[in-house]
Amino acid sequence: MEKSQAYKLLRDTVQSLQKKLGFWQDNQLSCCGISLSQCYALVEIGQADKIALNELADLLNLDNSTMSRTVNNLVNNELVKREIDPQDRRYVTISLTESGSRLYQGIDEGLNLFFKNIYQSIPQEKQEQVLESLEILLKAIGQNECCN
């Protein structure tokens, strides 16, 4: 295959993957009563147990003000709580409330089942190859910026 065709195929494939995963998330996670961005934040907070606002913003590739609004909505919905560090009042950590933890567990179980089914749909002799290829792709994406 010609290199220019390979670049286009990579682009089209990644965009298709993005659309398919985004479609699932939009349809499946919206039933939880929170926005997709709030869901991403909830999952990251649940995985970390406790996380600083700026760390969460970095993980989700958002600026602090956007992240703060998202967290405010989660706080207002009583899904997360903020805790101010007594030694440094500028340092705020975020953790799940009991209801946030229940919601996170449901989302996490749903995602685990979804990706388990996808993994099992890949021919067994190709499963490790797919995982390795995705790691290589993620690393390459991280080393490059779009549209500069």
C-alpha positions in Angstrom: 0.0 0.0 0.0 1.2 3.5 -0.9 2.2 5.6 2.2 -0.4 8.3 1.4 -3.1 5.7 1.3 -1.8 4.2 4.6 -2.0 7.6 6.3 -5.6 8.1 5.0 -6.5 4.6 6.1 -5.1 5.3 9.6 -7.0 8.5 9.8 -10.3 7.0 8.7 -9.9 4.0 11.0 -9.1 6.1 14.1 -12.0 8.4 13.3 -14.4 5.4 12.8 -13.2 4.0 16.1 -13.7 7.3 17.8 -17.3 7.6 16.4 -18.2 4.1 17.4 -17.0 4.5 20.9 -18.5 7.9 21.2 -21.8 6.7 19.9 -21.9 3.9 22.6 -20.9 6.3 25.3 -23.4 9.0 24.3 -26.3 6.5 24.2 -25.3 4.2 27.1 -23.9 6.7 29.7 -26.5 9.4 29.2 -29.0 7.2 31.0 -27.0 7.8 34.2 -28.4 11.3 34.4 -25.0 13.1 33.9 -23.2 14.5 30.9 -20.5 12.6 29.1 -17.8 15.0 30.5 -19.1 14.5 34.0 -19.0 10.7 33.4 -15.4 10.9 32.3 -14.5 12.9 35.4 -16.5 10.5 37.6 -14.6 7.5 36.2 -11.2 9.2 36.7 -12.0 10.2 40.2 -13.3 6.7 41.0 -10.1 5.1 39.6 -7.9 7.5 41.6 -9.9 7.4 44.8 -8.8 11.0 45.5 -7.4 13.4 43.0 -6.5 17.1 42.8 -8.5 19.3 40.5 -5.5 20.2 38.4 -4.5 16.5 38.0 -8.0 15.7 36.9 -7.9 18.5 34.4 -4.6 17.2 33.0 -5.9 13.6 32.7 -9.0 14.8 30.8 -7.0 17.3 28.8 -9.2 20.2 30.0 -8.4 23.6 31.4 -8.9 24.1 35.1 -11.9 26.4 34.7 -13.8 23.9 32.5 -12.8 21.1 34.9 -14.0 23.2 37.9 -17.4 23.7 36.3 -17.7 20.0 35.6 -16.8 19.2 39.2 -19.2 21.8 40.5 -22.0 20.0 38.7 -20.9 16.7 40.2 -20.8 18.4 43.7 -24.3 19.9 43.1 -25.5 16.4 42.2 -23.9 15.0 45.4 -21.7 12.6 43.4 -18.3 14.1 44.5 -17.0 16.1 47.4 -14.2 18.6 47.6 -11.7 18.5 50.5 -9.3 21.4 51.1 -5.8 20.5 52.3 -5.3 22.0 55.8 -1.7 22.8 55.1 -2.3 24.4 51.7 -5.8 25.9 51.2 -5.1 26.2 47.4 -4.8 22.5 47.1 -8.3 20.8 46.7 -8.8 17.1 46.4 -11.9 15.5 44.9 -13.4 12.2 45.9 -16.6 10.3 45.3 -19.5 10.4 47.7 -21.4 7.2 48.5 -23.9 7.8 45.7 -21.1 8.8 43.4 -19.3 5.6 44.2 -22.4 3.5 43.4 -22.8 5.3 40.1 -19.1 4.8 39.3 -19.3 1.1 40.1 -22.2 0.7 37.7 -20.5 2.6 34.9 -17.3 0.7 35.6 -19.0 -2.7 35.4 -20.8 -1.7 32.2 -17.5 -0.6 30.6 -15.8 -3.8 31.7 -18.5 -6.0 30.2 -18.5 -3.9 27.0 -14.8 -4.2 26.5 -14.7 -7.9 27.6 -17.2 -8.6 24.8 -15.1 -6.6 22.3 -11.9 -8.4 23.4 -13.6 -11.8 23.1 -14.9 -10.9 19.6 -11.3 -10.6 18.4 -9.8 -13.9 17.2 -7.8 -15.3 20.0 -4.6 -15.4 18.0 -4.9 -11.7 17.3 -5.9 -10.4 20.8 -2.3 -9.6 22.0 -1.4 -8.1 18.7 -4.4 -5.7 18.9 -3.5 -4.6 22.4 0.2 -4.1 21.4 -0.9 -2.1 18.3 -3.2 0.1 20.4 -0.3 0.9 22.8 1.9 1.8 19.9 -0.8 3.9 18.4 -1.4 5.8 21.7 2.3 6.4 22.1 2.5 7.8 18.6 -0.5 10.0 19.1 1.0 11.3 22.3 4.2 12.3 20.4 2.3 14.4 17.9 -0.1 17.3 17.9 -3.0 17.7 15.5 -3.4 20.6 13.1 -0.2 22.6 13.8 
